[in-house]
Structures are given as structure tokens and as C-alpha cells.
């Protein structure tokens, strides 16, 4: 497969901040651009947001993995517990 180079001009601070965010989720800027363009070709549109959860969400997901949190047999029981 032939390859090509892509040059993107942007503000230094945007490059620095984006690189830091992407590094935090295990990506380089090059990998993120390839992922974006692959999805654009596959879906024929811009992909939906790739969300990075905040610490509260991460903690809540871990609580559920550890068996915590409330569980309900059905929606009606859940709504009843909320007083709805």
C-alpha cells in the first residue's frame, strides 16, 4: 500500500494540549488523525464524539465492576426507588 504524508498547520498550544490529551488515552496525534480519517471514509461523515470519561464517571464504573451500586430487576423498580 502506498502512503502519503499529511501536514497540518495549527497553533502550538493546540498541538501541545491535544498531544497531552491523546497521550493520556494512549494515542499519538498521528494515530488520532488516522483514526478520524478512517472513520470519515467508513461512515461518510464525521464520527460521533470519542468521549474520555471524567474521574467521577471512572469511579462509578469501577464501583459497578466491583459489585457496588444498586441493581434493579426492571425499569419500574428503578423508578420506584427514585420516587417516580
NUSEPA-664196 format. One record per atom (N, C-alpha, C): residue in one letter; x, y, z. Coordinates in steps of 0.1 Angstrom, whole numbers, plus 5000, padded with zeros to 4 digits. Atoms other than C-alpha are relative to their C-alpha. Example, Ala and Ser with C-alpha at 12.3 -4.5 7.8 and 13.67 -1.06 7.14 Angstrom:
2
a500949885000;a512349555078;a500950125000;s499149895000;s513749895071;s499250115008;
This chain:
84
x500849885000;x500050005000;x500950125000;x499249885001;x501450344990;x499550095012;x500349914989;x501550605018;x500250154995;x499849865002;x501350985018;x500250075013;x499849924988;x502351255043;x499050115000;x501049894999;x499851505056;x500650105010;x499549904992;x501051835070;x498850095005;x501149924994;x498652015094;x500650125008;x499549884993;x499352375105;x499050045011;x500949974989;x497952465139;x500850085010;x499449934989;x498652685169;x500849915009;x499250084991;x501452555191;x499349955012;x500750044988;x499352545222;x499049894997;x501050105004;x496652345204;x500749874998;x499350125002;x499252095193;x500549945013;x499550044987;x500752075228;x498949945009;x501250054991;x497352035246;x499449884994;x500650125006;x495951785221;x501049885001;x499150114998;x499151585223;x499949945014;x500150054986;x498851565261;x498749925002;x501350074998;x495151465260;x500149874993;x499950125007;x495851205234;x500949905006;x499150094993;x498851065252;x499449945012;x500750054988;x496651025283;x499149884996;x500850115004;x494450785263;x500749904991;x499250105007;x497350605246;x500150034985;x499949975014;x497350785212;x501050114997;x499249895005;x499750995192;x499150094992;x500849925009;x498451285171;x499949934987;x500050075013;x499351085140;x498949895001;x501050114998;x497250785153;x498650065000;x501349944999;x494351015161;x499550054987;x500449955013;x494351175127;x499649884991;x500350125008;x494450825110;x498749945004;x501350054995;x491550715132;x498950084995;x501049915005;x489551015123;x499749984985;x500250015014;x490150985086;x499549874996;x500650135003;x489450615086;x498550005003;x501550004997;x486050675103;x499350094990;x500749925010;x485250955079;x499849924987;x500250085012;x485850725049;x499049895002;x500950114998;x483950435065;x498650055002;x501449954997;x480950635077;x499550114991;x500449895009;x480950905051;x499550135007;x500349894992;x480651165078;x501050015012;x499149994988;x482451295109;x499549915010;x500550104990;x482351035137;x499550085012;x500449944988;x480551105169;x501150025010;x498949964990;x482551235199;x500649875006;x499450114993;x485050995213;x500350065014;x500049944987;x484551085250;x500949935009;x499150044989;x487151055277;x499250025013;x500849984988;x485250995310;x500850085010;x499349934990;x486051225339;x500249905012;x499750094989;x487151085373;x498849955007;x501250044993;x483651075388;x499449884992;x500550115009;x482550855358;x500849885001;x499050114998;x485650635361;x499749935013;x500350064987;x484950585398;x498749935000;x501350065000;x481250505392;x500149874992;x499850135008;x482250245365;x500749905008;x499250104992;x484750085388;x499149955012;x500950044990;x482150075416;x499149894995;x500950115006;x479849875393;x500849874998;x499250125002;x482649645383;x500349925013;x499750064987;x483349585420;x498849945007;x501250054994;x479749485426;x499250105008;x500749904993;x478649805441;x498850064992;x501149935007;x475750035432;x498749925002;x501350064999;x472049955431;x499749934987;x500550075012;x470649695407;x498549985001;x501550025000;x467049655397;x499649904990;x500550115009;x465049375381;x499450064987;x500749945012;x463249615358;x499950165002;x500149855000;x462649985350;x499150055010;x501049954990;x459650015372;x500550005014;x499350014987;x461649905403;x501050125001;x499049895000;x464350165394;x499250135002;x500849874999;x461750445390;x499450015014;x500650004986;x460050345423;x501150045010;x499049964990;x463350375441;x500450145000;x499749865002;x463750725427;x498750085004;x501249944996;x460150805439;x499350064988;x500649955013;x458950845403;x498849914997;
